[in-house]
Every structure is written in C-alpha cells, then in structure tokens.
Amino acid sequence: MKKKASLIVLGLVLSLAPAGFPQSRETGAISGTVTEQEGGPLPGVTVTLSSPSLMGTRTFITESDGAFRFPALPPGMYEVKAELPGFKTVLRKNIRLTTTVRLTVDIVMEPATVAEEVTVIAQSPTIDLKSTETASVTLSNEILRNIPYSQFTADIVNLAPGVNNEVAFGAQSDTGIAYTMDGVNVADPEAGSAWVFLDHNIIQEAKVMGVGLPAEYGNFTGVIFNLITKSGGNNLSGHFEFNYQGKKKTGNEELDTPFDGTFWQADNNAAYTEDFPNLTSPLSELLDLNAHLGGPIRKDRLWFYLGLQYYNSKNYPAGFPEPLDYKQPRSFFKLSSQITPQTNINVSLEIDTYNGINREGSATVSPEATLSQKSPEVVGNFSLTRIASPKSFFEVKGAFFWGYYDLNPEVGPEIAGRFDQGDNMRYDSAGHFGYYDRTRLQVNASYTHYAEDFIAGDHDFKFGVEVERSSVRNRFGYTGPNATYYITYFDQPYLAYQYEGYDFNTAYTRIEGFAQDSWQITPRLNINAGVRLSQNWGTVKGVEGTVYQTFRLAPRIGLTFDLFGDKTTVLKAHYGQFTEAMLSSYHDRLNPASAISDFIGYYWDSDFQEYVEFFRVVPENLYKMAEDIKHPYMNQFVVGIERELFKDASLGINYIRRAWKNIIGRYDLKADYQPYKVFVPDLGATFLIYERTADTVDTYEFILDNLEKGQPWVELDPYRKYWGLELVFNKRFSNRWQLLMSYIYSRAYGTMDNGFADDIGWNDRDGLTTGDPNYWINAEGNSTADPTHQIKIQATYILPFEISLNAYYRGITGNAWTTRFRTTRLNQGRVTFFAEKRGSNHYPMQSLLDLRLEKIFTLSGKYRLGLLFDLFNVLNADTITSWGTRIGYDWHPGEYPSTDGHELYSIVSPRQARVGVRLIF
C-alpha cells in the first residue's frame, strides 16, 4: 500500500506544471525593472549581463513591464548594462551574487540628446526579497582565504552561526548536516558524516543554510553545507601556497631555542599539572602545500581548473605523547564548457587519500593501543544547465564516489586489547579492526519556469526529482588469538568479551520529488509554498526483499513582505517539515545471522583462576523492524527581519523553533527488570534503578521502532526541541574591510540527546539502550550540545602598506554534562545512570581569538605575493573541554583542587603560530 501511494504521488508531481525558483544550490539569479525618471516601465531595453564568472555575456530585452531576469548564474561579481535609443546608457557595477540568492537590481534611465553612458556604482543589493531562506550564511572566498582556521574543509561548517562541533541549531551531531559538493550530497551513506575532504583553496564559496528553506531542499534536519568549487576563466590565473605550523622539539625550555620552542607554541596546562603531571597541552603541526591553475582552453567556450595539495596534519591530544599523524595528498580537475550560449556543462574529478596513524589516541589510551588508517577515494561530479527561454531553464546534476577506510591495530591483529578500569587506560592493542567500503551515486534534475500575470500574480515555479543509490559494507571484530577484549582492574583479570565480529552488506535507494511555487501577489508580498516527498527502500545482502521502507510528505509554507516598500527591509516567516537523510544505519542491524558471530561475556573466577561465561548474545532473529516504522523528520518554524543597513551591509534578526519527530530507537521484547536501590556515598543519596531479571539476561528480541512512552521499558516521552534567537550582521568585503558577526541565545533540550546518529536508532548511552529503564532515569534536561551563548566574529581590514589584518573570535558555552554513577556488577553487568537531570552543568565558556597578518607585495602589476603569519588562541586560554563525570570513578570530590575532583581529559589548544607564503595571479 505504501509503495502504491508513493508512486501515485510521484506521478502527480511529475505531471505538475513546471515549478520552482530561478536559482539552485550552486547558482543565483539577478532580476529587476527598467523605468524612466517618472517611474513608468521601459520596454525594449537591451540589458546585458557580464562577469568574469560567465562565459560570454547574457542579454535580455525588457518586456512591456520593463522587467528583466537572468537565472542560473554562477556566484561572482557582475555588471548590468541597460541600453535604449534616446536614453543614456546605464552601467551598474560591483553587483555581488552568491548561491541560492536572487538579487533585485532596478535601473532608472534618463533621456539623452546624444549617445552617453552613465556608470552607476550604486549600493549593491544585499538581501533577497522573495526567498524565505533565513539564518543562512555565505562564507565567501575572501573569508575562506583570509580568516585563520584549520584549513580542513570539513571544519568550514563550524565557522557559520549556529553551528558548533558539527551540531547545527540543536540537530544531531554530524548526521543532521547534509555535506554537499556543487549542489549534490556527498556525505557518508552509513550515518551522514563528512566523507569527502577537499583542498580548501579550490572552494569558491561555502554556503551554510537550513532555516526557512523551500521544498527544493531536503535530506537533512540540521543544515545543508554546500561547497562550490572554483572554475577557470577567460584569463589564466594561479594560486600557489605553502603553510607550516611547527611545535616544540623537546618540551624543555632550557634546551629549546626560541624558534624550536616558544615561537611555535606556548603551554597552557600549568594550572593543572600539579594534579595531573602527565597532562600535556594539546598541540598541532601542519604542513600544507598546494598549487592551483585555471584558465581558458578556448575563451568563452571551454575552461579548465586544476588543484593539487599535500596536507600533513599532526595533532597531539592532551595527555597523549604521540601525534595523530595524517598524510593527505589530493588532486582536483574541473572542466567548464559552454556548448551553446544557452547550455553549460561542468565536469570535475577529485582523487585523494586520507592515511594516518594513532587514530583514537587520547589521555586514556596508551600509544600502542591505537589504530592506523588507510582511506583512498574517487569523487566525480557533473552538471548541465540549459536555458530554454528567458523564463525557463532546467538542470541535471550528478555525483559519484567510491572509497573505503581500513582500520588496523598499530601492533597488528595477533595482540588482544585490554582496558584497565583501575587507572582508566587502554593498553596493549586497540583490540579491534574495521574495514568500511562505500559507494554513492546520486542524480538530481529540476525544471524552472517563470509565469507572469498567472492566477492573481507572478509565479516562479519549480519541480524536481532526486535519485540516490548507495551501498555500505562494514566489517568489524576483536583482535588477538581468540578475538577477545579484556577488562582488568589494576592489572588483575576481571572481565573479557569475545567477538569475532560481523560482515554487514547494506544498501538503499532514495527517490525524492518536490514542487515549489514562489507567488508574488503584490510587489511587496510573496507567498512561498511547496511540498517534498521522500520514498526510501533499504536492503541487506542475504535477506529477501525490502527490510526498511518509508514514505513521507513534507509541506513547506512561508511568506516575505517588503515592510517599507523600498526593498531594504524584509519580514520573513516560514513553517516546514524536513525529512531526515536516508542512511544505511536505519537497517544495517537486519543483516542475517550468518554475517554476525556470537558476542560472549566472561567474568574471572578467582577461586578456579579461569574465565567463566556469564552471557552470550546469539544473533539469530536478534533484530526486527517494526512494520509501521516511520522516517524521522524535523518540524521548524522561523520568523525574522532582514534589513539592508548601508552599502554591502545587512542585519538579520531571527527566531527559530525546532522539534524532532519519529525518533528511532530499540526495545527488547524479552527483557524484564526489577527495582534495585543504589546508595551513592559521595552524594549521600539513594537511587532507585533497575536490575534485569536473571531469567531474561541471556534472551533478546530487539525491535527497531519509533520510540513512544509505553513501549517495553520506555519510561518517558522521547523528544528533543530547540529554540534560538539569532542576530547576524554581515558586511561584505568592500572599502578595505569585511565583517561577519553573529550572536545566538538558545536552548536544546529533551529526553533524547543530540549526539552522532541519535535520531536514527544509534542512541545507546553508557551501554544502555532505549529499552532499558535505567536509560530514562533523569533523562529529561539539556542536550549535550546546548550552547546557551554563541558569539562569532570574522573580520578583515586592509591596513596601510597593503597589510591585511584578519581576526576570528568565538565565545561559545561549553557542552552540557551530567553527574553519573556506576554500580557494582548486576545481572546485566555494571549500570551507569544519571544521578541528576541530564545536562545540569556546562563546561566553561570557550573564548578564543585567532589572528592573521598578511603583507601583500604586488609584482609586475599582476602578481600578488603574500607573506602570512597566523596566531591561534592569542590569549592562551586553558579552558577545560572534557573531564570525568562518573562520581567515585573518575570524579573524586576534594582530590584534584584544579578541577574540583574531576579527572581531566582535554583542554583547548594553546597559543600556536603558523607561517605561510602564497602567490596569486
């Protein structure tokens, strides 16, 4: 029945009149009206659009209403020229266009007795009057080139307002972000995290958007993070850059020279070393060498762009003596062609590897107990744009990637891993291996049409479809002669877990369609309405048929209103439902029993000096999918005002409210529990928890389902909500300066957390499932990623003598944390539960300032040579980011004065320096 209904709806969408906006994820649009001085429209005006980003020029002859429109434009700086016999020619310059935005550029022409041209460098529009998109930010090439940051492209999303540590406006970490490249999703199909890591210098602009979006956008519940890659041009251009960030060579101030020691970095661990003598400051080394060349193969017909990078990062976590050393060579090639004046094609290819050692290194891991990683990938991207008429165009886009990442213990597969609970450290080996293979193929197609004076106004219609097919293979298991992982207590045997592992082969198909209408009722009022449908099919190797199937309709409705009629202030309001991405993690646990080994637990019998089996999980019929499973989604309401303040500057104020629905979890039909009282000495309190009955401890029948109170041992209503008040000031680069400044006051809360993959069924916490009553003890409260205050400032100012001063400041409330307590061993093992409401505490607010100075030399009037000096964490803050929260285990009140008794796991990185040189022409 579901399949039949989805096909009917898909057929209706495909038969609709053409629908949509005259721009897409990687393009924008410029439109306007030409009038004479008295305000009357001027038909027959030749309007010509030109830009270094365009192949050739585009021309439009105004109609009876004087209107002109240019859809499907790449981002860049534009000029508009208006010509009509008997009138002075008008030239509008410095029109800065970004992706997904339609700018209104109106032109007033004056009569002329002789041929005359008037150049107008007027205030370029900064706001889109017709789109309900709010709280979006474009990180332009100027920001990405000038602001100091890690230069790792996956980190760019955290520069945007509302995003911190891959959590966007309260959504689940990483999974809620749609990582896209040139408008097509390239995220990991398993759980949605970033997969494709590009050279940062091939990025033309980065767009982060997720609030108030029309039906064209889907497959996310946090934000869309879209990277637009650079293209060549009609002139040969190049960019060559070298960056180096060193570290102390000995750690001994008496032996270090200033260059080897204090020049590169300071220490910020002094406040804690008396309590934690082995704690080191987290440090980083970086070597980034890249070269880029672009230009014409044939002017206005065929351009090329080539990028090469070698990126070597070495990160030293606090308390870990060796670097997490990753070597990352990358290559990128792109061809841009104009087959005809109306048809453009872009093709690109990315080939890279991501290889490293000491993965999982931390303050609680010994160096030999880490993993090595090998990760090659190939990414292809294709787009075709065809402008059928001044009112219609269509696009086809596609992307493909193949890749894998293999994780192997640094000491080889023959040594077992061991975790010592006495000193909270992992020793001997990482204890596990993992091999993860990925393929992803996606094709998007859309058609856009502008209908004038149609059904009480003008309409921008658009419809489209997305088709994706992805496959995931995961292999995992424990190492050692018997595939066993050991738990000791001060080096004495305690527990052991034997697991040969699994070999999961999971795939899915996703088809989504959308229809969207931007209806201009009056020159000041626009209504944006649309619907997006999503049909998903999940399959696993060795299991007949479809194991996961969902269908959703996601409505969107919004409005924009030009408050004063002068196109400088717009009121925006929007309600929409946003369907979560389709991923293999929904159904990968439905792989057949033949793909999974038994999981066996042992305890050490000190009398007989041997391990004794105390539980065994047999994979036969272990998981089932609920028959009426529904796909997760997010409800969102937003209202905001955006005001154009002065040239190139705007201010936005937005209120955002979100709620996540259909959260998936698991419960156990075979489980039963009985009350059990636990006294916590350090708190002087007794807690009522639950012990699994002895007769059910070895029996399991898990159901994957949308969680609801009343299901077996689901004790509370599962939910998560977010609200936030956001202010964003954006001054685009002009007159020697730029400034992007934001402040957000917000709260994320509920009974379900916003960690990685928490909404899609992977929400276990401390070994507790959502079908364990201990999971729900004190579960209602603040989410882990709950930054009450977020302040971000990114600024550039060109000083005299062509010295560029760039700054990045962020002040962000730390993550929420909760007092926990771990019991002695019960029937089901030790239980760790919340001893207070979730998220009752927050880590201190991080207040970090990074600076960059660049001295620019102009050579031969064409070449720009820049000498770079970066300084990170200028004030050398030592803010704590993680400490022990299990009272009586890694939190001993009164024991460590510097941390109030908490064992210290990590602090922010100290003051560090980076130098570089680049040549641009």
Secondary structure, 3 states (H helix, E strand, C coil): CHHHHHHHHHHHHHCCCCECCCCCCCCEEEEEEEEECCCCECCCCEEEEECCCCCCCEEEECCCCCEEEEEEECCEEEEEEEECCCECEEEEEEEEECCCCEEECCEEECECCCCCEEEECCCCCCCCCCCCCECCEEECHHHHHHCCCCCEHHHHHHHCCCEECCEECCCCCCCCEEEEECCEECCCCCCCCCCCCCEHHHEEEEEEECECCCCCCCCCCCEEEEEEECCCCCCCEEEEEEEEECCCCCCCCCCCCCCCCCCCECCCCCCCCCCCCCCCCCEEEEEEEEEEEEEEEECCCEEEEEEEEEEEEEEECCCCCCCEEEEEEEEEEEEEEEEECCEEEEEEEEEEECEEEEECCCCCECHHHCEEEECEEEEEEEEEEEEEECCEEEEEEEEEEEEEEEEEECCCCCCCCEEECCCCEEECCCCEEEEEEEEEEEEEEEEEEEECCCCCCEEEEEEEEEEEEEEEEEEEEECCCCCEEEEEECCEEEEEEEECCEEEEEEEEEEEEEEEEEEECCCCEEEEEEEEEEEEEEEECCCCCCCEEEEEEEEEEEEEEECCCCCCEEEEEEEEEEECCCCHHHCHHHCCHHHECCEEEEEEECCCCEEEEEEEECCCCCEEECCCCCCCEEEEEEEEEEEEEECCEEEEEEEEEEEEECCEEEEECCCCEEEEEEEECCCCEEEEEEEECCCCCCCCCEEEEECCCCCCCCCCCCCEEEEEEEEEEEEEEECCEEEEEEEEEEEEEECCCCCCCCCECCCCECCECCCCHHHHCCCCEECCCCCCEEEEEEEEEEEHHHEEEEEEEEEECCCEECCEEECCCECCECCEEECCCCCCEECCCEEEEEEEEEEEEEECCCEEEEEEEEEECCCCCCCEEEECCEECCCECCCCCHHHCCECEEEECCCCEEEEEEEEEC
